[in-house]
């Protein structure tokens, strides 16, 4: 509670239902640990003047890391998840050994450049694309990285000597959007990442929901066309294989080869057709490219509505590179999404674009560590 705003001991007792004596003992311990400060004395309304207690966000430091297909991004943050320093490094390849070595290098560089000893860190949070067994820190499957059963947590702990918590990219981003977006946000939130892959994260009652085996949020592998192209997961017609950045690139190449898009046909003479090229053509008004992006929006909107109808979510947040398409994507996505919601829920569900952007995964990974640390009273 003190993480949100300062409060007196009596206010904490009323909010928590704990006895004044218990609150006094707990706050005494937190003050001794440096997690809480007595900021100022308020005016007395009879009896001893109340003292305002304030969370000390600078009492510890955490490093958040996000692994994507192309790079490792990391940030050194305080216990309020305020970024103190950023670092980024491209990946030379996708083998677990190579990727984890880059993570180790980036973490050490952040510490050295900011004069922080590794042993001073509260912990390290790592967000990974794929299915994660949170209690063991094992990445069960990452189709993006072509990983199976990779013990990310234990390997990084052995290399760095610091506690490591591993989480899915989508979940980490969802947590950041729920707690760090700088405005009033629902405690039940769906985050959907629209990039080279399609992923989602769920926050229920302010906390990540991963499911029993860590697979919750795999929206990209919902089958929407059983006769569609084969996905990396082995199934056919997954949302990801139809509307992701990689899918748009493949479909754009087909448009260029067939001559149905003069804009993409000309672009193909200069360079490879990527999702960014398709999006640029759509924004510039190319009819075939616009229809490709709009169709993607319709598929995505319906898939999101299915989750909201199932779990009764209050807010949906969109992130990822495909948002560069702007209204070409968002108009069809929004129309499809609200059209597929249960009618009585339409005015209640908020759909918005990320306010944090590509840093959400990094800050969310750090927030996972901060939440666990504070939930245990400042101990690991």
Secondary structure, DSSP 8 states (H G I E B T S, - for coil): -TTTS-EEHHHHHHHH---HHHHHHHHHHHHHHTSEEEEEE---SSSS--EEEEE-GGG-EEEEEEE-SSEEEEEEEETT--EEEEEEEE-S---HHHHHHHHHHHHHHHHHHTT--GGGEEEEEEEESSEEETTTTEEEEETTTTEEEEEHHHHHHHHH-S-EEEEEHHHHHHHHHHHSSSS---SSEEEEEESSSEEEEEEETTEE---SSS-TT-GGG-BS-TTS-B-TTS-BSBHHHHHSHHHHHHHHHHHHHHTS-HHHHHHHHHS---HHHHHHHHHTT-HHHHHHHHHHHHHHHHHHHHHHHHHT-SEEEEESGGGGGTHHHHHHHHHHHHHHS-GGGTTT-EEEE-SSGGGHHHHHHHHHHHHHHHHTTS--
